[in-house]
Amino acid sequence: MRIWTPHPRYLDPQGLVALWRETLLAQKVLQGLTRGYTYHPQLLRFKEQEEPVGAVVAYLWEVHREATRRGYRFDASRIAPVTWSGVIEETTGQMHHEWHHWLAKTAKRTPAHHATLLTIATPDPHPLFKLVAGGVRPWERSA
């Protein structure tokens, strides 16, 4: 499971579909509807919020908007009817780490898409995240 800090517009088609599925799974985990993945490190930043389900729902809506912009038909009825208007602070180090991880994935999987990403000096974060100074998060597996 990987819930990316960079904006979903940077994802290739496979990455966007995977993000949708993995974030729907995260929603179920946070709702207590599944027993698996309950301790997954990618969920920590959502669990730390007052309304974890609301935070992941806000994340999902942006993924849905990006998918719709690209012509995909992701089923919005799968997103929980919860509203949340907060932001999550995420570190610039975490963002940088994920961006380089994403570049490595796309270099192998979708070289043409990868080439377009190389022109981006500083990627935008997903709108749910407010970047703050700091290193890679301790929950990051490769930290």
SEVEX-272300 format. One record per atom (N, C-alpha, C): residue in one letter; x, y, z. Coordinates in pm, whole numbers, plus 32768, in hexadecimal, padded with zeros to 4 digits. Atoms other than C-alpha are relative to their C-alpha. Layout:
SEVEX-272300
aXYZ/...
//
This chain:
SEVEX-272300
m80557F8A8000/m800080008000/m805A807C8000/r7FB67F818006/r808781567F9F/r7F9A806E7FE6/i80577F8C800F/i7FBE82937FD4/i805D80777FEF/w7F997FA28028/w809283937F21/w7FE8808E8033/t80057F737FDB/t80E284F17F9E/t7FF980587F83/p800D7FAD8079/p8119857F7E3C/p7F727FFB7FC7/h80857FF5803C/h7FE285ED7D82/h7FE87F8A7FA0/p801C80718059/p7F3484D07CC5/p800F801E7F6B/r7FF07FE28090/r7F5A858B7B7A/r80847FCB7FC9/y7F7E8031802D/y80BF85097B6E/y80027F687FE8/l80028091800C/l8055839C7B71/l7FE47FD37F71/d8021803E8080/d805882C47A3C/d7F7B7FB58011/p808380437FF2/p7F15820479EF/p80007F8E8066/q7FFA806F7FA2/q7F8380D07AB2/q800980348090/g7FF07FC77F7C/g7FE881A67BD9/g7F80803E8034/l807D7FC17FD6/l7EA082657BDF/l7F987F978028/v805D806C7FE0/v7DD081267BD9/v802A7FBD8083/a7FCF803E7F84/a7EAA808B7CE9/a7FE5805A8078/l80197FA27F92/l7E8C81C57DBE/l7F6D7FFE8027/w808F80067FE5/w7D1181BC7DA0/w7FDF7F848053/r801E807E7FBB/r7CFF80507E0A/r803D7FFC808C/e7FBC80057F7F/e7DFC80737F22/e7FC480638063/t803D7F9F7FA5/t7D5781AA7FB0/t7F747FD48027/l8081803B7FD8/l7C0281007FA7/l80167F97806C/l7FDF80617F98/l7CA37FE7806E/l802280488082/a7FDF7FB37F88/a7D3280E88160/a7F8280348044/q807F7FD17FC9/q7BD58178818B/q7FBD7F91804F/k803F80717FBA/k7B4E801F81E6/k80497FDF8081/v7FB2801C7F87/v7C6A7FE682DB/v7FDD8065806C/l801C7F977F9E/l7C2981348385/l7F6F7FFD8032/q808B80117FD5/q7AB580E88392/q7FEE7F848057/g800A807C7FB2/g7B017F9F8441/g7FB67F927FB8/l804B8062804F/l7A6A7ED48324/l80567F8E7FCC/t7FA7806D8028/t7B977DF482EB/t80677FEB806D/r7F9F801E7F97/r7C917D4883CB/r8090800F7FCF/g7F7A7FF38038/g7DBA7D5F82E0/g802F80907FFB/y7FBF7F7F8014/y7EAB7E8282C0/y7FEA80668071/t80207FA07F97/t7E407F1E840C/t807A80468039/y7F867FC17FCC/y7FA87F67846B/y805D802F7F90/h7FAD7FD78070/h80227FCF8314/h8035808D8017/p7FC67F7C7FE3/p811380F58335/p7FC780717FAB/q80397F988054/q807081B28215/q7F81803C803D/l807A7FCE7FC2/l7F3B81DC82F0/l8019805B8077/l7FE57FB57F86/l7FEA82868412/l7FDB80937FF6/r801F7F71800A/r7FC883E88390/r7F6B801C7FFD/f80927FF07FFB/f7E5183B28368/f7FCC7FE1808C/k802B80257F79/k7E28830684B9/k801C806E8065/e7FDC7F947FA4/e7ECC8432855F/e7F9C80747FFD/q80607F94800D/q7DAD851484EF/q7F887FE8805D/e8078800D7FAC/e7C77855B85C2/e7F987FA97FBC/e8060804F804E/e7BA684C184AD/e804C7FB57F92/p7FB1804A8064/p7C7A83B983FD/p7FB47FDC7F82/v804E80248077/v7B6383478316/v7FE8807C7FAC/g80157F848049/g7B1584AE82B8/g807D802B7FB4/a7F837FDB8043/a7C8384EA8266/a80187FAA7F84/v7FEA80578075/v7C9B83BC8181/v7F9580187F96/v80687FDE8060/v7B4F841A80E0/v8028807D7FB1/a7FD17F878046/a7BDB85748091/a806D7FDD7F9B/y7F97802E805B/y7D0784C77FF5/y7FC17FBD7F85/l8042804A806D/l7C2683E27F28/l7FBA805C7F9D/w80477FA7805C/w7B5A85007E9B/w805E80417F9C/e7FA07FC5805F/e7C90859D7E03/e802E7F987F99/v7FDE806B805E/v7CF1844E7D69/v7F8E7FEF7F9C/h8074800C8058/h7B8F84367CDE/h7FFC80747F9B/r7FFF7F8C805C/r7BA785997C4C/r80697FED7F92/e7F9780158064/e7CEF85427B9F/e7FD67F937F9D/a802C806B8059/a7C5F83FF7B15/a7F9480327FA0/t806A7FC88054/t7B2B84B67A93/t803B805C7F96/r7FBD7FA6805F/r7C0985BF79F2/r803E7FB27F8D/r7FC080548067/r7CB784A57935/r7F9D7FA97FB3/g8064804F8046/g7B72840478C6/g7FE27F79803E/y801E807D7FBA/y7B6C82E379BF/y7F78800E8043/r808380017FBE/r7A25827F7A63/r800B7FB78085/f7FF6803A7F7A/f7A8682317BC9/f7F7B80158048/d80837FFF7FBF/d795081E27C96/d800380528082/a80017FA67F8C/a792083087D85/a7FAA7FCC8072/s805580357F95/s781682467E45/s80507FAA8062/r7FAB804F7FA6/r7933817C7EDC/r804780578069/i7FC47FA47FA0/i79AE82B27F95/i7F9B80188070/a80587FEF7F8C/a791E82CC80F4/a7FC5808E8004/p80427F7D7FF8/p782683E9812F/p802D804F807B/v7FC67FB77F90/v790B84A1821D/v8043807C7FC9/t7FBB7F86802C/t7985860581FF/t806980258068/w7F917FD47FAC/w7AC7868E8289/w8047806D7FB3/s7FC37F908048/s7B6B87D68236/s808B80238034/g7F7B7FE67FCA/g7CB987B982E6/g806F7FEA7F9B/v7F898021804D/v7E1887968263/v805C7FAF805A/i7F9E80507FB7/i7F2C86AA82C8/i808980387FE1/e7F777FD28016/e808A872C82FA/e80567F897FD7/e7FA18066802D/e818986628239/e808480447FE6/t7F7B7FC5800C/t82FC86988229/t803180067F70/t7FC27FF58084/t83BE870C80FC/t80597F877FE4/g7FAD80788011/g84A785E68138/g7FAF7F877FD6/q8057806F8027/q838984EF811E/q7FD380117F70/m80297FE2808A/m830D85977FE1/m80717FE07F9F/h7F8B80178054/h846B858E7F4B/h801A7F697FF2/h7FEA80918001/h8495841F7FAA/h7F9B7FBB7FA5/e806780408051/e834983BB7F0C/e800E80257F6D/w7FEF7FD5808B/w838D84877DD2/w806D7FAD7FBD/h7F93804F803B/h84D583D17D97/h7FDA7F6D7FF5/h803380898008/h842F82847DE3/h7FA57FF37F84/w805980028073/w832582DB7CDF/w804E80077F7C/l7FAF7FF78079/l842B83407BDD/l80407F7A7FDE/a7FC380848018/a84D781F07C09/a7F997F9D7FC9/k8069805A8031/k838E81357BD7/k7FDE801C7F6F/t802A7FDF8088/t833081F27A9D/t80707FEC7F9B/a7F918015805D/a848B81D47A05/a7FFA7F737FC5/k8009808A802E/k8452805C79ED/k7F7A7FE37FBC/r80868027802B/r82D9804C79B8/r7FCC80527F8B/t80377FA98068/t8282817778DD/t8069806A7FDC/p7F937FA38020/p83BD8218784C/p7FD380847FC2/a802D7F83803E/a82FE8318777C/a7FC6805E806B/h80387FB07F92/h823F838F78AE/h80718031805B/h7F8D7FDE7FAD/h8381838C7976/h804A807A7FC6/a7FBA7F908041/a8420847A787A/a7FB98084801A/t80497F847FE4/t830B857978B4/t8013802B8091/l7FED7FE07F72/l834085657A2C/l8088803F801A/l7F787FCA7FED/l84B285B97A08/l800680967FEB/t80027F6F8016/t84528718799C/t7FCA804C807A/i803C7FC17F8B/i83B1875C7AF0/i806A800E806D/a7F997FE57F9A/a84A288017BE3/a7FC97FE6808C/t803D800F7F7C/t83B7880D7D0D/t7F6E7FD87FED/p808A802B8011/p8279873D7D04/p7FA5803D806A/d80647FD17FA1/d813D87BC7DA9/d7FD37F8A8055/p8039806B7FAF/p80B686F57ECE/p7F6B7FEE7FE3/h809080147FFE/h7F5D865D7EDA/h7FC780718054/p80367F8D7FB7/p7E7C877D7F51/p7FE37FE78095/l8017801F7F73/l7E3D86C7809B/l807A801F8055/f7F847FF07FB5/f7FA886FA80FC/f8036808E7FF9/k7FB97F807FF4/k804F88388175/k80907FDB8020/l7F7580247FEC/l81C788188153/l80408056806C/v7FB27FBF7F98/v82A2886C827D/v808E7FC97FF8/a7F74802D8002/a841A885482A8/a800D7F808052/g7FE7807C7FB7/g849787008314/g80317F937FA5/g7FC98071804A/g852B85B782AE/g7F987F977FDD/v805580718020/v849F846A8242/v7FC17FCF8083/r8049802D7F88/r839983EC8337/r80377F7B8033/p7FCD807F7FC7/p840482D78425/p7FAF7F877FD6/w805180728029/w82E281FF83AE/w801F7FD17F73/e7FDD80278089/e836E81F9824D/e805B7F868005/r7FB880807FF7/r83EC80978214/r809280097FD8/s7F747FF9802D/s852980FC8161/s804D806F8047/a7FBC7F937FB8/a857C82138259/a80737FCA8054/
//
